[in-house]
Structures are given as C-alpha cells and as structure tokens.
Amino acid sequence: MSSQEEILSDGRFSCVARDPRFWEMPEKERKVKIDKRFRAMFHDKKFKLRYTVDKRGRPVNYTSTENLRKFYALSESDSDLSESDSKELTVKKKKKKKGKGKGEADF
C-alpha cells in the first residue's frame, strides 16, 4: 500500500487534506454532554444490560453502560458532582449493608 504522503501528493486526493468534512472529529466534540438530571443513567441498574452477542451474532462480553460512557459525557460542572455523588452512594450502600447485618443478628 502507498504511504499517506504519496496519497496526499496525488492530485486526485489533494483536496481531502484541506476539506473539513474529512478531518477527524476532536475528542471534546465526540461525546454528547449530559447534565446532572441524566447522570443516574451511568450507575442505575435500569440502564445496565449485559450483552453476550453483538448485532452480527459474534460472542462479546460487555455492558450497555460501557456504550453510554463511550458516547455521552457529563458536563464539566456536573462531572465533579457525579464523582462526589458516586462516592456518597457507595458509602450509603456500605452503611445499609452494615445496618442490615446488625438487624439480622438481633432476631
């Protein structure tokens, strides 16, 4: 195969390098920004599905939350909140588990 420089130096394809339609999309613009109202979809069980096969029938092992993180991003102001909220949720879950364990021991 020809190298990239040879292809761009060819007169037929020289406009491809200058045409913005063929530029790679910047990392910041690839993901859709999600505000704090929809941040629950990243950690809620209702949005989590486990896939065993892809759309062509090949075996895979991933979840829908990986796709959500691939295509959506929290807005900058909300990303700080979501990290602190996720930490709070894990702390609350741990406290609930500890509380249930004590309650079961009393009976």
C-alpha positions as CSV (number, residue, x, y, z in Angstrom):
1,M,0.0,0.0,0.0
2,S,1.1,3.6,-0.6
3,S,2.1,5.8,2.3
4,Q,-0.1,8.7,3.4
5,E,2.2,11.3,1.9
6,E,2.1,9.7,-1.5
7,I,-1.7,9.6,-1.4
8,L,-2.0,13.3,-0.4
9,S,0.5,14.4,-3.0
10,D,-1.6,12.8,-5.7
11,G,-3.7,15.5,-7.5
12,R,-6.9,13.5,-7.3
13,F,-6.8,13.3,-3.5
14,S,-5.1,16.6,-2.5
15,C,-8.4,18.3,-1.6
16,V,-9.0,15.6,1.1
17,A,-6.4,17.0,3.4
18,R,-7.9,20.5,3.3
19,D,-11.5,19.6,3.3
20,P,-13.1,19.8,6.9
21,R,-15.5,17.0,6.0
22,F,-12.7,14.5,6.2
23,W,-11.0,15.8,9.3
24,E,-11.1,13.7,12.4
25,M,-13.6,14.9,15.0
26,P,-12.0,16.5,18.1
27,E,-12.2,14.4,21.3
28,K,-14.1,17.2,23.1
29,E,-16.9,17.2,20.4
30,R,-17.2,13.4,20.0
31,K,-19.3,12.9,23.1
32,V,-22.7,14.4,23.8
33,K,-22.8,16.5,27.0
34,I,-25.2,15.3,29.6
35,D,-26.3,17.5,32.5
36,K,-26.9,16.4,36.1
37,R,-30.5,15.4,35.5
38,F,-29.5,12.4,33.5
39,R,-26.3,11.3,35.4
40,A,-28.2,8.5,37.0
41,M,-28.1,6.5,33.8
42,F,-24.4,5.8,34.3
43,H,-25.0,3.9,37.6
44,D,-28.6,3.0,37.7
45,K,-29.5,-0.7,37.3
46,K,-32.4,0.1,34.9
47,F,-29.9,1.2,32.3
48,K,-27.5,-1.7,32.6
49,L,-27.8,-4.6,30.2
50,R,-25.3,-7.4,29.7
51,Y,-24.6,-8.3,26.1
52,T,-23.5,-11.8,25.1
53,V,-23.6,-11.4,21.3
54,D,-23.2,-8.4,19.1
55,K,-25.5,-7.5,16.2
56,R,-23.8,-9.9,13.9
57,G,-24.0,-12.9,16.3
58,R,-20.4,-12.9,17.5
59,P,-19.8,-13.5,21.2
60,V,-19.0,-10.4,23.3
61,N,-18.8,-9.6,26.9
62,Y,-19.7,-6.0,27.7
63,T,-22.5,-4.0,29.2
64,S,-24.6,-1.1,28.0
65,T,-23.0,1.3,30.5
66,E,-19.7,1.0,28.6
67,N,-21.6,2.2,25.5
68,L,-23.1,5.1,27.5
69,R,-19.7,6.2,28.7
70,K,-18.4,5.9,25.1
71,F,-21.0,8.2,23.6
72,Y,-22.0,10.5,26.5
73,A,-20.0,12.7,28.9
74,L,-21.2,14.7,31.9
75,S,-20.8,18.4,31.5
76,E,-17.7,19.8,33.4
77,S,-19.7,21.3,36.2
78,D,-21.6,18.1,36.7
79,S,-18.7,15.7,36.5
80,D,-17.4,16.9,39.8
81,L,-20.8,16.4,41.3
82,S,-21.2,13.0,39.9
83,E,-17.9,11.8,41.3
84,S,-18.8,13.0,44.8
85,D,-22.3,11.6,44.4
86,S,-21.0,8.2,43.4
87,K,-18.7,8.2,46.4
88,E,-21.6,9.1,48.6
89,L,-23.7,6.3,47.1
90,T,-21.1,3.7,47.8
91,V,-20.7,4.9,51.4
92,K,-24.5,4.8,51.9
93,K,-24.7,1.3,50.4
94,K,-22.0,0.1,52.8
95,K,-23.8,1.7,55.7
96,K,-27.0,0.0,54.7
97,K,-25.3,-3.4,54.4
98,K,-23.8,-3.0,57.8
99,G,-27.1,-1.9,59.3
100,K,-28.9,-4.9,57.8
101,G,-26.3,-7.3,59.2
102,K,-26.8,-5.9,62.7
103,G,-30.6,-6.1,62.4
104,E,-30.5,-9.7,61.3
105,A,-28.2,-10.6,64.2
106,D,-30.7,-9.2,66.7
107,F,-33.5,-11.6,65.6
